Amino acid sequence: MNDTKKPITITTILLAPFLFIISFIKHFFIGVKFVFFDAFHNLFLYHQSSREFKKIEKQKTPQVQNNSKNINKEEETVILSLNERQKIASEKQALIKEMQKEINIRKVSKEYYTYYGTDSNGKKVKGTMSATNKITLHNFLASEGIDVYNIKKDYFANFLKKIGLDNEKELSIKDLIFWLTQVSTYLKAGITLNDTIKIMTKQASKDPKKKKLYQSISYELTLGETFSNALQNQGKIFPPLLINMIKSAEATGELIKTLDDMSSYYTEIDKTHKEMISAIIYPAILLVFALAILTFIMVYVIPEFIKVYNQAGITVSGFTLSIINLSKYITSHINSILLIALIVIITLLFLYRRVKSFRKFMQIIGMKIPFFGKIIIYHELTIFTKTFASLLKNSVYIIDSMEILTNITNNEVYKDIMLDTMSNIARGEKISLSFYNKWCIPDVAYYMIVTGETTGELSLMMEKVANYYNDMHKSRVTNLKSFLEPIMIVILALIVGIIILAVVIPMFSLYGQIR
């Protein structure tokens, strides 16, 4: 019985390194994806969901929380010494004299003040708030149960505010969604708006920033300001879109419905942003690891082949010599290369953030990249149409809507379209004229805008456009994740295979000499 063995040919020998490299890179990327993307992503989602669940559980019974201050815990009454009481009394008299001087002074601008007082249990309290003057601040704190004996201007905080470093940052979408849900829940329970904010202030006792924000809103409401003005007076913390929506709701008496709608709106926007970030981060991770593998081969693997060639006296030429010279250069200048790469990245980021023309140029390039550019366009159209539909449904003026839309997007191409729209409206022209024949506006979107204008159902059409392009965006992101991994593996396998093959071929001459 004859055993038939398949002969080992030169083709099998040449293909063996490629097959090994492709198999290695494939399994390497699968492991990297699981460890650095899937595992961390799932852990993050689990942590976020559990934390949000705990917050929602705490807000299910607002009436109980409102009354819990009476039964929650017993606090000891603090008895101050005679000297401390005399000092507090003298400071209180001085404060009364200062407030009497401010009675005839009308001041609209707000400044930061640091206050000192005692609470209902006699404990000393200290805090910083923004107020128009000491009188209104004193009255507000008195209504909160604080016996104030001294109020001073916080010159450092006022200086930081003057130079624009007062640390006022816009609320994150996640915090904004939770805040809207919280306010809506309390209002549905029959609690007044002012009491709602006071309850939230007490709940945020362990978060100084939120407590300070809620105190400032409550202060504005105590002065008789509307809810929208109270939010607007907080600077850039609350987005203009929300402020305008609440302003319209105050006129129509549908505040709770608007809060629920805005909560749903920001939830959808948050999902769209996360999908966009996922579409960017995933290929970025693959690219980083691809560069890491190539660097490892050039810095550590190729030099080992060079040692073998030198010991065997093999003379290399052509493409192999070019690969070896490149490896030598990278190995000897690795620190300089990394430093230059870091400087280039920092410079590009600085130019992108600070220089409008450069940012617009980079955005146009990104939007014209095959396949990936459509993801950016669909994302921008989803945000624009969804926001525009919400503004129109809440009867916000078109000019105000365009200003809000200009502030929402960071894409300079779409900002220019918004500015053109505002100019056309001022001249009495149609909104759709600004979207006509624009390379970044698909024909479907343009004709639906025209249809909405013609039929008088622009908000309904904007909502349909938003849903359509939201689905398109999700589909593109899913396809990108599906196709990008095998494409990256094949490209990296070809590059690595060619490099390895270039340095392995001279080994065949050594094999011939041994035979």
C-alpha positions in Angstrom: 0.0 0.0 0.0 1.7 3.2 -1.2 1.4 6.4 1.0 0.9 9.5 -1.2 2.3 12.7 0.2 1.6 16.1 -1.3 5.0 17.5 -2.4 6.2 20.7 -0.9 6.6 23.2 -3.7 8.3 26.7 -3.8 4.8 28.2 -4.0 3.8 26.6 -0.7 7.0 27.9 0.9 6.4 31.4 -0.4 2.8 31.4 0.6 3.4 30.0 4.1 4.6 33.4 5.6 1.6 35.2 4.2 -0.9 32.6 5.5 0.8 32.7 8.9 0.8 36.6 9.0 -2.8 36.8 7.9 -3.9 34.3 10.5 -1.9 36.0 13.2 -3.1 39.5 12.4 -6.7 38.3 12.2 -6.7 36.7 15.6 -4.7 39.6 17.0 -7.3 42.1 15.9 -10.1 39.9 17.2 -8.4 39.8 20.6 -7.7 43.5 20.6 -11.2 44.3 19.6 -12.6 42.2 22.4 -10.2 43.5 25.1 -10.1 47.2 24.2 -13.4 47.8 22.5 -16.2 45.3 23.3 -15.2 44.5 26.9 -14.7 48.2 28.0 -17.7 49.3 26.0 -20.0 46.8 27.7 -18.5 47.6 31.1 -19.1 51.3 30.5 -22.7 50.8 29.4 -23.3 48.6 32.4 -21.9 51.1 34.8 -23.8 54.0 33.1 -27.1 52.1 33.2 -26.8 51.0 36.8 -25.9 54.6 37.9 -28.9 56.1 36.0 -31.2 53.4 37.4 -30.1 54.3 41.0 -30.8 58.0 40.2 -34.2 57.3 38.8 -35.1 55.1 41.8 -34.2 58.0 44.1 -36.6 60.3 42.2 -39.7 58.0 42.2 -41.2 59.5 45.4 -40.5 63.3 45.4 -43.1 64.0 48.1 -41.4 61.7 50.5 -38.0 63.3 49.8 -39.5 66.7 50.3 -40.7 65.7 53.8 -37.7 63.6 54.6 -35.9 66.6 56.1 -38.2 66.3 59.1 -37.6 62.6 59.8 -34.3 61.8 58.0 -31.8 62.3 60.8 -31.5 64.2 64.0 -29.0 67.0 64.1 -27.5 68.3 67.3 -28.1 72.0 68.1 -24.8 73.9 68.3 -24.4 76.3 71.2 -22.1 79.2 70.3 -19.9 80.9 72.9 -20.6 84.4 74.2 -17.6 85.9 72.3 -18.8 84.2 69.0 -22.4 85.5 69.5 -21.1 89.0 70.2 -18.9 88.9 67.1 -21.8 87.7 65.0 -24.0 90.4 66.3 -21.5 93.2 65.5 -20.9 91.8 62.0 -24.7 91.6 61.5 -25.0 95.3 62.5 -22.3 96.2 60.0 -24.1 94.2 57.3 -27.4 96.1 57.9 -25.6 99.4 57.5 -24.0 98.3 54.2 -27.4 97.0 52.9 -29.1 100.4 53.8 -26.5 102.1 51.5 -27.6 99.8 48.6 -31.3 100.5 48.9 -31.2 103.4 46.5 -28.7 101.8 44.2 -30.1 100.0 41.2 -27.8 97.5 39.7 -28.6 95.0 37.0 -25.3 93.2 36.6 -24.5 90.4 39.0 -21.4 89.8 41.1 -20.1 87.0 43.3 -20.6 87.3 47.0 -19.3 85.1 49.9 -21.8 84.9 52.8 -21.4 83.8 56.4 -24.3 82.7 58.6 -25.9 80.1 60.8 -28.5 77.6 60.0 -31.6 76.6 62.0 -29.5 74.3 64.2 -26.9 77.1 65.0 -24.2 75.6 62.8 -22.0 78.0 60.9 -22.4 78.0 57.1 -20.4 79.6 54.3 -21.0 79.8 50.6 -20.6 81.8 47.4 -23.4 83.0 45.2 -23.9 85.3 42.3 -26.4 88.1 43.1 -27.3 91.7 42.1 -26.7 93.1 45.5 -26.4 92.2 49.2 -30.0 93.0 50.0 -31.6 90.5 47.6 -29.0 87.9 48.6 -29.7 88.4 52.3 -33.4 88.1 51.8 -33.1 85.0 49.7 -30.8 83.3 52.2 -33.2 84.3 55.1 -36.0 82.6 53.2 -33.8 79.5 53.0 -33.5 79.5 56.8 -30.0 80.9 57.1 -29.4 83.7 59.5 -26.7 85.8 57.7 -24.3 88.0 59.6 -21.8 88.9 57.0 -21.7 89.2 53.2 -18.5 90.1 51.3 -17.7 90.5 47.6 -15.6 87.6 46.3 -13.1 89.7 44.3 -11.2 86.6 43.0 -14.3 85.0 41.6 -15.4 88.3 40.1 -11.9 88.7 38.5 -12.1 85.3 37.0 -15.6 86.0 35.6 -14.3 89.3 34.1 -11.5 87.6 32.2 -13.7 84.6 31.2 -12.3 82.0 33.5 -15.2 81.6 35.9 -15.4 77.8 35.1 -19.0 78.1 33.6 -19.3 75.0 31.4 -22.4 73.9 29.5 -24.2 70.9 31.2 -23.3 67.6 29.6 -26.2 66.0 27.7 -26.4 63.2 30.2 -26.8 65.6 33.1 -29.2 67.8 31.2 -31.5 64.8 30.4 -31.5 63.8 34.1 -32.2 67.4 35.2 -35.1 67.7 32.7 -36.6 64.4 33.8 -36.2 65.4 37.5 -37.9 68.8 37.1 -40.8 67.3 35.0 -41.4 64.5 37.6 -41.7 67.0 40.5 -44.0 69.3 38.5 -46.2 66.3 37.6 -46.4 65.5 41.3 -48.0 68.9 41.9 -44.9 70.6 43.4 -44.4 74.2 42.5 -41.4 75.2 40.3 -39.6 77.1 43.1 -40.1 74.3 45.6 -38.8 71.8 42.9 -35.6 73.7 42.6 -35.2 74.0 46.4 -35.7 70.2 46.8 -33.0 69.6 44.1 -30.7 72.0 45.9 -30.9 70.0 49.1 -30.4 66.7 47.1 -27.3 68.2 45.6 -25.7 68.9 49.0 -22.8 66.6 48.2 -22.2 68.2 44.8 -21.0 71.8 45.3 -21.3 72.8 41.6 -24.8 71.6 41.2 -25.9 73.0 44.6 -24.5 76.4 43.6 -26.3 76.2 40.2 -29.7 75.3 41.8 -29.3 78.0 44.4 -28.7 80.6 41.7 -31.8 79.4 39.8 -33.9 79.5 43.0 -32.5 83.0 43.7 -33.7 84.2 40.3 -37.1 82.7 40.7 -37.4 84.4 44.2 -36.7 87.8 42.5 -39.7 87.2 40.2 -37.9 86.1 37.1 -39.5 83.6 34.7 -38.0 80.1 34.5 -36.5 80.8 31.1 -34.9 84.0 32.2 -33.6 82.2 35.4 -31.9 79.6 33.1 -30.6 82.3 30.7 -29.0 84.2 33.6 -26.8 81.2 34.4 -24.6 82.1 31.4 -23.7 79.3 29.0 -24.6 76.4 31.4 -28.0 75.8 29.7 -28.2 75.6 25.9 -30.0 78.4 24.0 -32.3 75.8 22.4 -33.7 74.7 25.8 -34.1 78.3 27.0 -36.1 79.3 23.9 -38.3 76.2 24.1 -39.1 76.9 27.8 -39.8 80.6 26.9 -42.4 79.4 24.3 -43.8 76.9 26.8 -44.3 79.6 29.3 -46.4 81.5 26.8 -48.6 78.5 25.9 -48.7 77.0 29.4 -47.3 73.6 28.3 -44.1 73.6 30.4 -44.3 69.9 31.5 -44.9 68.7 28.0 -42.0 70.8 26.7 -39.7 69.4 29.4 -40.7 65.9 28.4 -40.2 66.6 24.7 -36.8 68.2 25.3 -35.8 65.2 27.4 -36.7 62.9 24.6 -35.0 65.2 22.1 -31.7 65.3 24.0 -31.9 61.5 24.5 -32.1 61.0 20.7 -29.3 63.5 20.1 -27.1 61.7 22.7 -27.7 58.4 20.9 -26.7 60.0 17.6 -23.6 61.5 19.1 -22.6 58.2 20.6 -23.0 56.4 17.3 -20.9 59.1 15.6 -18.2 58.7 18.3 -18.3 55.0 17.9 -17.8 55.3 14.2 -14.7 57.4 14.7 -13.2 55.6 17.7 -13.3 52.1 16.2 -11.2 52.8 13.1 -8.9 55.0 15.2 -8.2 52.1 17.5 -7.5 49.8 14.6 -5.2 52.3 13.0 -3.3 52.9 16.2 -2.7 49.1 16.6 -1.8 48.8 12.9 0.9 51.5 13.3 2.1 49.8 16.5 2.5 46.5 14.7 4.4 48.1 11.8 6.6 50.0 14.2 7.4 46.8 16.2 8.4 45.0 13.0 10.6 47.9 11.8 12.3 48.5 15.2 12.6 45.0 16.6 12.1 42.3 13.9 14.0 43.7 10.9 17.2 44.5 13.0 17.4 40.7 13.8 17.4 39.9 10.1 20.1 42.5 9.6 22.3 40.7 12.2 21.7 37.3 10.4 22.7 38.9 7.0 25.8 40.4 8.5 26.9 37.2 10.1 26.3 35.2 6.9 27.9 37.8 4.6 24.8 38.2 2.5 24.6 41.3 0.3 21.1 42.7 -0.1 19.9 45.1 -2.8 16.7 46.6 -4.3 13.6 46.7 -2.2 15.1 44.7 0.6 17.9 47.2 1.0 15.3 50.0 1.1 13.4 48.3 3.9 16.6 47.7 5.9 17.7 51.3 5.5 14.2 52.5 6.5 14.4 50.2 9.6 17.8 51.6 10.5 16.6 55.2 10.2 13.5 54.6 12.3 15.5 52.7 15.0 18.1 55.4 15.3 15.7 58.4 15.2 12.6 56.9 17.0 12.6 59.6 19.7 12.7 62.4 17.1 10.0 60.8 15.0 7.7 60.5 18.0 8.4 64.1 19.1 7.7 65.4 15.6 4.5 63.4 15.4 3.3 64.7 18.8 4.1 68.3 17.7 2.2 67.8 14.4 -0.9 66.4 16.2 -0.9 69.2 18.8 -0.5 71.8 16.0 -3.4 70.3 13.9 -5.7 70.2 17.0 -4.8 73.8 17.8 -5.5 75.0 14.3 -8.7 73.0 14.1 -10.1 74.6 17.3 -8.8 78.2 16.7 -8.7 78.8 12.9 -12.1 78.8 11.2 -10.7 78.5 7.7 -8.5 75.5 8.6 -11.4 73.8 10.5 -13.7 74.3 7.5 -11.1 72.9 5.1 -10.6 69.8 7.3 -14.4 69.3 7.6 -14.8 69.5 3.8 -12.1 66.9 3.4 -13.7 64.6 6.0 -17.2 65.0 4.4 -15.8 64.0 0.9 -14.1 60.8 2.1 -15.8 57.9 0.3 -18.4 56.1 2.6 -17.2 57.8 5.8 -18.1 61.3 4.5 -21.8 60.2 4.3 -21.8 59.4 8.0 -20.8 63.0 8.8 -23.4 64.4 6.4 -26.2 62.2 7.8 -25.2 63.0 11.3 -25.3 66.8 10.7 -28.6 66.5 8.8 -30.2 64.5 11.6 -29.2 67.1 14.3 -30.3 70.0 12.1 -33.7 68.7 11.0 -34.6 67.3 14.4 -33.7 70.5 16.2 -35.5 72.6 13.5 -38.6 70.5 13.8 -38.7 71.0 17.6 -38.2 74.8 17.2 -41.0 75.0 14.6 -43.4 72.9 16.7 -42.9 75.2 19.7 -43.5 78.4 17.6 -40.0 79.8 17.8 -39.4 82.5 15.2 -37.5 81.4 12.1 -34.7 84.0 12.6 -34.2 82.9 16.2 -34.3 79.2 15.1 -31.5 79.8 12.6 -29.4 81.5 15.3 -29.9 78.6 17.6 -29.1 76.1 14.8 -25.9 78.1 14.0 -24.8 77.7 17.7 -25.7 74.0 17.9 -23.5 72.8 15.0 -19.7 72.9 15.0 -19.6 72.2 11.2 -18.6 75.5 9.4 -20.2 74.3 6.1 -23.6 74.0 7.7 -23.1 77.2 9.7 -22.6 79.1 6.4 -25.9 77.6 5.1 -27.7 78.8 8.3 -26.3 82.3 7.8 -27.4 82.3 4.1 -30.9 81.2 5.3 -31.1 84.2 7.7 -30.1 86.6 4.9 -32.7 85.1 2.5 -35.4 85.4 5.2 -34.5 89.0 5.7 -34.9 89.6 2.0 -38.3 87.9 2.0 -37.1 84.8 0.1 -37.8 81.1 0.9 -35.9 79.0 3.3 -35.3 76.3 0.8 -33.3 78.6 -1.5 -30.3 78.3 0.8 -30.3 74.5 0.5 -30.6 74.4 -3.3 -27.7 72.8 -5.2 -25.5 72.4 -2.2 -23.1 69.4 -2.4 -23.6 68.7 1.4 -27.4 68.7 1.1 -28.8 65.5 -0.5 -31.6 66.0 -3.0 -34.1 64.1 -0.8 -33.6 66.5 2.0 -33.9 69.6 -0.3 -37.2 68.4 -2.0 -38.8 67.5 1.4 -38.0 71.0 2.6 -39.5 72.5 -0.5 -42.6 70.3 0.0 -42.9 71.4 3.6 -42.8 75.0 2.6 -45.3 74.6 -0.1 -47.8 72.7 2.0 -47.2 74.7 5.2 -46.1 71.5 7.1 -42.4 72.3 7.4 -42.1 71.0 11.0 -43.7 67.7 10.0 -41.4 67.4 7.0 -38.3 68.2 9.1 -39.3 65.5 11.5 -39.6 63.0 8.7 -36.2 64.0 7.2 -34.7 63.6 10.7 -36.1 60.1 11.1 -35.0 59.1 7.6 -31.4 60.3 7.9 -31.1 59.0 11.5 -31.9 55.5 10.1 -29.4 56.1 7.3 -26.8 57.2 9.8 -27.3 54.1 11.9 -27.1 51.8 8.9 -23.8 53.5 7.7 -22.2 53.1 11.1 -23.2 49.5 11.4 -21.9 48.8 7.9 -18.7 50.6 8.7 -18.0 48.4 11.7 -18.8 45.3 9.7 -16.6 46.0 6.7 -13.8 48.0 8.3 -12.3 45.1 10.4 -11.6 42.7 7.5 -10.4 45.5 5.2 -7.9 46.7 7.8 -6.8 43.1 8.4 -6.2 42.5 4.6 -4.4 45.8 4.1 -2.2 45.3 7.2 -1.5 41.7 6.2 -0.4 42.8 2.7 1.9 45.6 4.1 3.4 43.3 6.7 3.6 40.4 4.3 5.5 42.5 1.7 7.9 43.8 4.3 8.6 40.3 5.7 8.9 38.8 2.3 11.4 41.5 1.3 13.7 40.5 4.1 13.1 36.8 3.9 13.9 36.4 0.2 17.7 36.8 0.8 17.5 33.9 3.1 16.8 31.6 0.2 20.3 32.4 -1.3 21.7 31.4 2.1 19.7 28.2 1.9 21.1 27.5 -1.6 24.7 28.0 -0.3 24.1 25.5 2.5 22.9 22.9 0.0 
